[in-house]
């Protein structure tokens, strides 16, 4: 850097943010999963597979998260 940085005594507007993250003990990283058989239309399956491929994920995980989201909001 050729130019020197000149600092001034301007007031800094900062505020403390409460800790909003859960403790490691509260994080349930491995939820129990139960295998089920689910019949989907080919159109739905194609949608989830193409979306998963585009986002480099698993179509089964996408369906599981969709169902979990639905349950959480009921």
N, C-alpha and C positions, 0 to 999 in steps of 0.2 A: 504494500500500500504506500503510495507516494504522499497522499494527502493525510495530514494529521486530523484525527477526530477531535473536535472541540465540544466538550460537555458543558451544559449550562445547569443552573440550579433551578430548573423548572420543577414544579410539584408533580409527584407521581400519583396518579389515581389508581390505587390498588385496593383490593378487598379480599378478605379471607373467605374461602369457599369451604363449607362443611364437607367432611369426608362422606361421600355418597356411595363408595364401593363396599360391597359386602366382604366380610372377613373370609379367609380361605376355608374356614370350617363351614361357612354358610353356602359355599359353592358346591352344588351337587353335579360334579363333572360327569359321572357315569350314572345315568338313570337306568333303571331296570327296563328292559325291552321285552315285549312278548311278540312272538312271531304269529302273524295272522295271514290268511289267504284273502286276497282282495281282487275282485274282478273289475277291471276298468275297460272303458271303451278304447278302441284302438286310437281314436282321435286324442283322448286324454293322455294315454301312454306316450304317444308321439310328442305331444306338447311337453310333458315332463322330461322326456329323454333329450329332446333338442335343447330345452332350457338348461338342463344340467350340463350338457356338453358345452354349451356356450359359456357357462360360468364355471366350468371345470369342477363340477361337483357330482354328487350322486342323486339320481332321480328318486331313489327310495328315501333318501334323507330329506329331499325337498317335500315329498308327499307327507312324511312324518312331521316335519316342521309346520306344514300347512294345517294338518289336523291338530297339532298341539296349539297353534295360534287360535284356531277356532274354539277349542275347548277352553282356553284361558279367557276368551272374551264372551263366554256364555254365562 
